[in-house]
């Protein structure tokens, strides 16, 4: 099959399963299989794809049709224009968290606050910790109750070259910190969905695949 035909077939299958943004998801999945970005897919839309790659792509489409999020299928999510590793031990980073970071950096610039050491509370995948370490050049203590999430934070810190400045720490909120600890900046985008909402209100992608902890 040609690239264009695979894109069409994949989108058709996802739409039948009620997947929103089906076209974008199909482009990401096929691009992953072919190691091409979305622009390259369209530039080479008439190229033939070998059968092994076709089968691999259709397998990924089946997983997405079952509502598994693309980020978990690819084990990656772009955030702050950077690639981050994600798995089902962490929530998938969302655009609202980028907005939070924009507000943080804006506030620091306006108040001319110097930050040498800060806290990322409920760090999850570590996107906040990594961005703060890169943007501010500061040390970050990244706290989370989930040790599996802390392993993902450590992996992303190393990936982006800030592992010497990001310290993942197992903690129930601030429990692992000294009682007299003081920080000029604490940033948090914690989980905030109640159990009843998980069961009855969330999309299948969230309720069935993202970690309930």
HELIX and SHEET records of a PDB file:
HELIX    1   1 UNK A    3  UNK A   16  1                                  14    
HELIX    2   2 UNK A   22  UNK A   34  1                                  13    
HELIX    3   3 UNK A   38  UNK A   43  1                                   6    
HELIX    4   4 UNK A   51  UNK A   65  1                                  15    
HELIX    5   5 UNK A   70  UNK A   74  1                                   5    
HELIX    6   6 UNK A   95  UNK A  111  1                                  17    
HELIX    7   7 UNK A  127  UNK A  136  1                                  10    
HELIX    8   8 UNK A  147  UNK A  159  1                                  13    
HELIX    9   9 UNK A  195  UNK A  200  1                                   6    
HELIX   10  10 UNK A  204  UNK A  209  1                                   6    
SHEET    1   A 2 UNK A  76  UNK A  79  0                                        
SHEET    2   A 2 UNK A  82  UNK A  85 -1                                        
SHEET    1   B 4 UNK A 166  UNK A 170  0                                        
SHEET    2   B 4 UNK A 139  UNK A 144  1                                        
SHEET    3   B 4 UNK A 117  UNK A 121  1                                        
SHEET    4   B 4 UNK A 186  UNK A 188  1                                        
END                                                                             
